Each structure stands twice: as C-alpha cells, then as structure tokens.
Amino acid sequence: MQQPATTDRIAGTVSRLPPASFFLTSAVFHYLGPSLAVLLFAHVAVLGVAWLRIAAAALTFAIWRRPWRLLARADASQRRVFLLLGAVLAAMNSLFYLAIDRLPLATVGAIEFLGTVVLAAAGARTRRNLIALALAIAGVFVLTSVRLVSQPLGFVFAFGNCAGFMLYVILGHRIANRPVRGTSAMSGIDQLGLAMLIACVVATPIGIGPAAAAFTHPAWLAWGAGVGVCSSVIPYVTDQLAMARLSRSTFALMLALLPAAATVIGLVVLRQVPTMRDLAGIALVIVAVALHQDRTERPLERAT
C-alpha cells in the first residue's frame, strides 16, 4: 500500500539532482562495464560474455518494468522498429566485445563516436559539422594507423560496432519521435527494455553456448550479471534521466567526455597505458564530438 508513496519520494529526490550528475554516472558505467567484461574474457568466451551482458540487462528490465506490455499498444510499424532495434543491439554489443578483446578500450570507444559526427554531418551539412567530421576522421586515422597491420580484425569489429551505433541512433530517434500511445513518463526506458528482451532472443543462438562455462561457476555468472547491469542498465536509465532535462545540443556536447572516460577507465582498470599518438587521436575525436552540432534540439538516444 505504501509503494506509490515510496516511488513518489524516490522520483522527487531524483528530480532534484542536477542533470549533469546523471550523465557523469552514465559516462563512468558506460565503460566500467566493458572493462569488467575484458577481465572476464580470461574465463568465458567473448561472445558468451556479450550474451551474459544482454541477458542480465534483459532480465533486469523484465523484472523492473515488464516492457512486453508495450507490444499490445504498439502499432505494426512500431513493432518492426522494436524488432530491428533489438537485432541491432544484439549485433552491436557482440561486435563491441569482439573489438575490445583485440584493441584498447579507448580506441574502440573513439571509433564508435565517429558515427555520431557522421550522422550530424549527414543531417546538417554546415561548415562546423564538416570541420568536426574532418577532425574525427583524422583522429581515427591516427588511432588506427599504428595497429591496423597487427590487429586488422579488431578494427573490422570496431567499425562494425560504429555502424551498429549509427543504426541504433536512427532507430532510437524513430522510437522517441513516435511514443507508444497510453505510455507513462518511463516510456523511453520501457522501450529500451523491450528492445533488450528482443536482443536477448536474437543473441541466444550464438551466445548461450560460449556462455555455458559461467553456468557452473557462480562467481563468473554473478560477474557477467554485473557487467550487464553496469553496461546496459545504469547507463541507459541515467541517459534517459539526463536527456529528459538537457537539450540535445548540451547532451551532444557532453558526449565528448566519453572517449576521455574510456581512456581513464582503460588505464585504471585494465592498465592500458595510451601512447602520445593514442592521446593525440583521442583528443581529435573529443574535439570533433564537442564541435559537432545536430540539426534539431530533440534529445539524443545513445547506447553501447
């Protein structure tokens, strides 16, 4: 009987927090989860860890939000977008993990955000966006030119993840611009939760076998679940809370912090010490992400 009052108190407390605090929380967990995943690769195959991440996030959203209820209210075109978004999330997460198994976390994170600048330049071909695109391409070139010969497959996966990220943003905007009728203020989180459930179904045929090793080791299983919560629940929820109170341009500017966050977390957790060349390439990408400007002021969706 007291649950609504408790929920209202929590909502009131959350509403009083500065929006930047949600983004900073997201920035930390956005790459803390993958760094923990890299450490788990020593025990569980890469695609198995990716599946554990997706499954843990899907289970969390299922228990918390029961997002499948949206299907009854959604029209046919919205259901198609949910299916596509789920497939993109499954592919994007798998490619991201395959990439960070071969390349430094900061490098993969920087390549991922090339997609953000490309989409901005495609949507609004201003001089500012063209300069941002040139800087991003230069930064990615600096990052890739050293390791391309030794880790070509890693870059294939990294750029595949970048393409998936771009599709995620496009599909996320379709969902944001066409909310399901009769839904609450938590609709954005519910829709992401439904897409994650679909991603789990899509990823299961190729991921559950490699994840089998974790089923006989409770510590590894809990580790995989923690990766899912850190990577796909906390960042998604805090992103939604930040985007509800920040303009799209402000949120897009804050995205520039993410390659830097990846560098710091890669250094602290994984002991991946960047070279001066790495830092130069990452700096170019950061400037590009900070400089780019989207055509509208609507909130921007994000996820990895």
C-alpha positions as CSV (number, residue, x, y, z in Angstrom):
1,M,0.0,0.0,0.0
2,Q,3.0,2.3,0.6
3,Q,4.7,1.5,-2.7
4,P,3.2,4.6,-4.6
5,A,4.3,6.9,-1.9
6,T,7.8,5.4,-1.8
7,T,8.0,5.7,-5.6
8,D,6.9,9.3,-5.4
9,R,9.6,10.1,-2.8
10,I,12.3,8.5,-5.0
11,A,11.1,10.3,-8.1
12,G,11.1,13.6,-6.1
13,T,14.7,13.0,-4.9
14,V,15.8,12.1,-8.5
15,S,14.2,15.2,-9.9
16,R,16.2,17.5,-7.6
17,L,19.5,16.1,-8.7
18,P,21.4,18.1,-11.3
19,P,21.1,16.6,-14.8
20,A,24.9,16.6,-15.3
21,S,25.1,14.1,-12.4
22,F,23.1,11.6,-14.4
23,F,25.4,12.0,-17.4
24,L,28.6,11.6,-15.3
25,T,27.2,8.4,-13.8
26,S,26.4,7.2,-17.3
27,A,29.9,8.1,-18.5
28,V,31.6,6.1,-15.7
29,F,29.5,3.0,-16.0
30,H,29.4,3.1,-19.9
31,Y,33.0,1.9,-19.9
32,L,33.3,0.4,-16.4
33,G,31.1,-2.5,-17.5
34,P,33.1,-3.3,-20.7
35,S,36.4,-3.1,-18.7
36,L,35.0,-5.7,-16.3
37,A,34.0,-7.7,-19.3
38,V,37.5,-7.7,-20.6
39,L,38.7,-9.2,-17.3
40,L,36.0,-11.9,-17.6
41,F,37.3,-12.9,-21.1
42,A,40.0,-14.9,-19.3
43,H,37.3,-17.3,-18.1
44,V,34.4,-17.0,-20.5
45,A,34.5,-16.7,-24.3
46,V,33.9,-13.2,-25.7
47,L,30.5,-13.9,-27.3
48,G,29.5,-15.7,-24.1
49,V,30.3,-12.6,-22.1
50,A,28.3,-10.5,-24.6
51,W,25.4,-12.8,-24.1
52,L,25.6,-12.6,-20.3
53,R,25.6,-8.8,-20.6
54,I,22.5,-8.8,-22.8
55,A,20.7,-11.5,-20.8
56,A,21.4,-9.8,-17.5
57,A,20.1,-6.5,-18.8
58,A,17.0,-8.0,-20.3
59,L,16.2,-9.9,-17.1
60,T,16.6,-6.7,-15.1
61,F,14.3,-4.7,-17.3
62,A,11.8,-7.6,-17.4
63,I,11.5,-7.8,-13.6
64,W,11.6,-4.0,-13.1
65,R,9.4,-2.7,-16.0
66,R,7.7,-5.6,-17.7
67,P,8.3,-3.9,-21.0
68,W,6.5,-6.6,-23.2
69,R,3.3,-4.8,-22.2
70,L,4.2,-2.2,-24.9
71,L,3.6,-4.7,-27.7
72,A,-0.2,-4.7,-27.1
73,R,-0.3,-0.9,-27.5
74,A,2.2,-0.5,-30.3
75,D,1.2,-0.4,-34.0
76,A,2.7,-2.7,-36.7
77,S,5.4,-0.1,-37.7
78,Q,6.5,0.4,-34.1
79,R,6.8,-3.3,-33.6
80,R,9.0,-3.6,-36.6
81,V,11.2,-0.8,-35.2
82,F,11.4,-2.7,-31.9
83,L,12.5,-5.9,-33.7
84,L,15.1,-4.0,-35.7
85,L,16.4,-2.2,-32.6
86,G,16.7,-5.5,-30.7
87,A,18.7,-7.1,-33.6
88,V,20.9,-4.0,-33.8
89,L,21.6,-4.1,-30.0
90,A,22.5,-7.8,-30.2
91,A,24.9,-7.3,-33.1
92,M,26.3,-4.0,-31.7
93,N,27.1,-5.5,-28.2
94,S,28.7,-8.6,-29.7
95,L,30.9,-6.6,-32.2
96,F,31.9,-4.2,-29.4
97,Y,33.1,-7.0,-27.2
98,L,34.9,-8.7,-30.1
99,A,36.7,-5.4,-30.7
100,I,37.7,-4.7,-27.1
101,D,39.1,-8.2,-26.9
102,R,41.7,-7.1,-29.5
103,L,42.1,-3.4,-29.2
104,P,42.4,-0.9,-26.3
105,L,39.0,0.3,-24.9
106,A,39.8,3.9,-25.6
107,T,40.5,3.2,-29.3
108,V,37.2,1.3,-29.8
109,G,35.3,4.0,-27.9
110,A,36.8,6.7,-30.1
111,I,35.9,4.8,-33.3
112,E,32.4,4.3,-32.0
113,F,31.8,8.1,-31.7
114,L,32.9,8.7,-35.3
115,G,29.3,7.6,-36.1
116,T,27.9,10.4,-34.0
117,V,29.8,13.0,-36.1
118,V,29.0,11.3,-39.4
119,L,25.2,11.4,-38.6
120,A,25.4,15.0,-37.6
121,A,27.2,16.0,-40.8
122,A,24.7,14.0,-42.9
123,G,21.8,15.7,-41.1
124,A,23.1,19.2,-41.2
125,R,25.9,19.9,-43.7
126,T,27.3,23.0,-42.1
127,R,30.9,24.2,-42.1
128,R,31.1,23.4,-38.4
129,N,30.0,19.8,-38.9
130,L,32.3,19.3,-41.8
131,I,35.2,20.5,-39.7
132,A,34.1,18.2,-36.9
133,L,33.9,15.3,-39.4
134,A,37.4,16.0,-40.7
135,L,38.8,16.1,-37.2
136,A,37.1,12.9,-36.3
137,I,38.4,11.1,-39.4
138,A,41.9,12.4,-38.6
139,G,41.7,11.2,-35.0
140,V,40.5,7.8,-36.1
141,F,43.3,7.6,-38.7
142,V,45.9,8.5,-36.1
143,L,44.5,5.7,-33.8
144,T,44.2,3.1,-36.4
145,S,47.4,3.6,-38.5
146,V,49.7,2.1,-35.8
147,R,47.7,-1.1,-35.0
148,L,46.0,-1.7,-38.3
149,V,48.6,-4.2,-39.6
150,S,48.8,-6.2,-36.3
151,Q,45.0,-6.2,-35.5
152,P,43.0,-5.8,-38.7
153,L,40.1,-8.0,-37.5
154,G,39.8,-5.9,-34.3
155,F,39.3,-2.8,-36.5
156,V,36.7,-4.7,-38.6
157,F,34.7,-5.3,-35.4
158,A,35.3,-1.8,-34.1
159,F,33.9,-0.2,-37.3
160,G,31.1,-2.7,-37.4
161,N,30.2,-1.6,-33.9
162,C,30.4,2.0,-35.1
163,A,27.9,1.2,-37.9
164,G,25.6,-0.5,-35.4
165,F,25.8,2.5,-33.2
166,M,24.6,4.7,-36.1
167,L,21.7,2.4,-36.7
168,Y,20.9,2.5,-33.0
169,V,20.7,6.3,-33.0
170,I,18.5,6.3,-36.1
171,L,16.1,3.7,-34.7
172,G,16.2,5.3,-31.3
173,H,15.0,8.6,-32.8
174,R,12.1,6.8,-34.5
175,I,11.0,5.5,-31.2
176,A,11.5,8.8,-29.4
177,N,9.5,10.7,-32.1
178,R,6.7,8.1,-32.1
179,P,5.9,7.2,-28.4
180,V,3.6,4.3,-27.9
181,R,0.1,5.5,-27.1
182,G,-1.0,5.5,-23.4
183,T,2.5,5.1,-22.0
184,S,4.0,6.8,-19.0
185,A,6.9,9.1,-18.5
186,M,9.1,6.0,-18.2
187,S,8.2,5.1,-21.9
188,G,11.8,5.6,-23.1
189,I,13.2,3.1,-20.5
190,D,10.3,0.7,-21.3
191,Q,11.1,0.8,-25.0
192,L,14.8,0.2,-24.4
193,G,13.9,-2.7,-22.1
194,L,11.7,-4.3,-24.8
195,A,14.4,-3.9,-27.4
196,M,16.8,-5.6,-24.9
197,L,14.5,-8.5,-24.5
198,I,14.4,-8.9,-28.3
199,A,18.2,-8.6,-28.4
200,C,18.5,-11.4,-25.9
201,V,16.3,-13.7,-28.1
202,V,18.4,-12.7,-31.1
203,A,21.8,-13.3,-29.4
204,T,20.9,-16.6,-27.7
205,P,21.6,-19.0,-30.6
206,I,25.2,-17.8,-30.9
207,G,25.9,-16.7,-27.3
208,I,24.5,-19.2,-24.9
209,G,26.9,-21.9,-25.9
210,P,30.0,-19.8,-25.3
211,A,28.4,-18.6,-22.0
212,A,27.9,-22.2,-20.8
213,A,31.2,-22.1,-18.8
214,A,29.7,-19.5,-16.5
215,F,26.7,-21.7,-15.5
216,T,28.9,-24.0,-13.4
217,H,30.8,-21.1,-11.8
218,P,28.5,-18.9,-9.7
219,A,31.2,-16.2,-9.3
220,W,31.6,-15.9,-13.1
221,L,27.8,-15.8,-13.6
222,A,27.5,-13.0,-11.0
223,W,30.4,-11.3,-12.7
224,G,28.6,-11.5,-16.1
225,A,25.4,-10.2,-14.5
226,G,27.3,-7.3,-13.0
227,V,28.7,-6.5,-16.4
228,G,25.1,-6.3,-17.8
229,V,23.8,-4.0,-15.1
230,C,26.9,-1.7,-15.3
231,S,26.9,-1.7,-19.1
232,S,23.2,-1.8,-20.2
233,V,21.0,-0.8,-17.3
234,I,22.7,2.0,-15.3
235,P,23.9,4.0,-18.3
236,Y,20.6,3.6,-20.2
237,V,18.5,4.7,-17.2
238,T,20.8,7.6,-16.4
239,D,20.9,8.6,-20.0
240,Q,17.1,8.8,-20.1
241,L,17.1,10.9,-16.9
242,A,19.7,13.3,-18.4
243,M,18.1,13.6,-21.8
244,A,14.7,14.4,-20.2
245,R,16.3,17.6,-18.7
246,L,19.0,18.5,-21.2
247,S,18.8,20.0,-24.7
248,R,20.1,17.8,-27.5
249,S,23.0,20.2,-28.1
250,T,24.0,20.1,-24.5
251,F,23.8,16.3,-24.3
252,A,25.7,16.0,-27.5
253,L,28.4,18.3,-26.1
254,M,28.7,16.1,-23.0
255,L,29.2,13.1,-25.3
256,A,32.7,14.4,-25.8
257,L,33.6,13.3,-22.3
258,L,33.0,9.6,-23.2
259,P,36.3,8.9,-25.2
260,A,38.1,10.5,-22.3
261,A,36.2,8.4,-19.8
262,A,37.2,5.3,-21.8
263,T,40.8,6.3,-21.7
264,V,40.8,6.8,-18.0
265,I,38.9,3.6,-17.2
266,G,41.1,1.6,-19.6
267,L,44.2,2.9,-17.8
268,V,42.9,2.4,-14.2
269,V,41.0,-0.9,-14.6
270,L,42.8,-2.6,-17.5
271,R,46.3,-1.0,-17.2
272,Q,46.0,0.1,-20.9
273,V,48.5,2.9,-21.0
274,P,47.9,5.1,-24.0
275,T,50.8,6.4,-26.1
276,M,51.2,10.0,-27.1
277,R,49.9,9.1,-30.5
278,D,46.8,7.5,-28.9
279,L,46.2,10.6,-26.8
280,A,46.5,12.8,-29.9
281,G,44.0,10.7,-31.8
282,I,41.6,10.6,-28.9
283,A,41.9,14.3,-28.4
284,L,41.0,14.9,-32.1
285,V,37.9,12.8,-31.7
286,I,36.9,14.6,-28.4
287,V,37.2,18.0,-30.1
288,A,35.1,16.7,-33.1
289,V,32.4,15.3,-30.8
290,A,32.3,18.6,-28.9
291,L,32.2,20.7,-32.1
292,H,29.5,18.8,-34.0
293,Q,26.0,20.2,-34.0
294,D,22.8,18.3,-34.7
295,R,20.0,19.8,-36.8
296,T,17.4,19.7,-34.0
297,E,17.2,20.2,-30.3
298,R,15.4,17.0,-29.6
299,P,17.1,14.6,-27.1
300,L,19.7,12.2,-28.4
301,E,19.5,8.5,-27.7
302,R,22.7,6.5,-27.0
303,A,23.8,3.1,-26.0
304,T,26.8,0.5,-26.2
